[in-house]
Amino acid sequence: MKFSSALVLVFSLGVASANPIIEKRASTSDKATLGYATLSGGTTGGGSATPVTVTTLAALKTAVTGNTAKVVIISGTITGNEVVKVGSNTSVLGKSGATLTGVGLRVIDVSNVIIRNLKINKVLADAGDHIGVQAANRVWID
């Protein structure tokens, strides 16, 4: 009895350690395959626009403004105390460990926006939710 219990324990430890968690990062070429992001022609965000990497709040605000196609890659931690309005036809993707601290994103009265792979924290309650979506369509957040 002791032998079979020990064998089960050793086997279960081996199975648990043999399956590491694999982290898949968002790619600029990913396509929505289910849900509302697939409707009305799909949600493509900035599509194949040349990616721009940002590391500061000022650069982020500039990069996501306007309605032309754009892909914005966030690298590192961006801190602040405000909300950034994201324009139409925009992909905002975080590199590994990308974080917005005190910075919220607003998707208001726009279309075709993708926001993926970001940690967002410490946004003040007066600023609203970490990511606010209002009167927008074709939005993909994960």
C-alpha positions, -999 to +999 in steps of 0.1 A: +000+000+000+028+024+009+046+016-024+015+023-045+009+056-027+045+067-032+043+057-069+012+078-074+028+107-057+060+105-077+040+101-110+018+131-102+048+153-094+064+143-127+033+152-147+029+185-129+065+196-135+065+184-171+039+209-182+053+244-179+030+273-185+036+288-219+030+325-223+019+335-258+023+372-265+001+391-289+014+395-324+005+423-348-007+396-373-032+379-349-068+378-360-099+375-340-115+341-344-146+343-322-169+367-305-180+403-315-145+411-327-152+389-358-184+408-368-187+436-395-156+427-413-136+418-382-114+438-359-080+445-374-069+475-353-038+490-370-035+460-393-001+460-410+009+496-401+045+499-391+047+493-353+059+522-331+074+513-297+066+537-268+082+540-233+067+573-220+033+587-214+039+616-238+049+591-265+019+569-258-006+598-261+009+609-294+011+574-308-026+565-302-041+598-314-060+601-346-079+576-368-052+565-393-040+529-390-014+525-363+002+497-342+016+509-308+039+486-288+042+495-251+076+485-236+083+487-198+063+506-173+045+539-182+034+559-152+011+589-149-021+601-135-045+605-165-066+588-191-054+584-227-080+585-255-073+558-282-083+567-318-099+544-344-079+518-363-054+513-335-036+483-320-021+487-286+000+457-277+022+452-246+056+436-247+064+411-220+060+429-186+044+460-202+025+480-175+004+511-173+005+525-137-020+552-130-028+555-167-062+544-181-073+539-217-105+553-232-121+539-263-149+564-269-168+570-302-143+551-322-141+518-342-116+490-349-094+490-317-073+462-303-058+463-268-038+433-257-012+420-232-011+449-208-011+451-170-030+482-159-031+493-123-036+521-098-059+542-121-077+567-098-114+561-092-122+596-105-107+587-139-131+557-143-122+522-153-088+510-163-101+506-198-133+524-207-153+516-238-183+537-248-202+542-281-175+522-298-176+492-322-152+465-333-132+465-301-110+436-290-095+436-255-076+408-239 
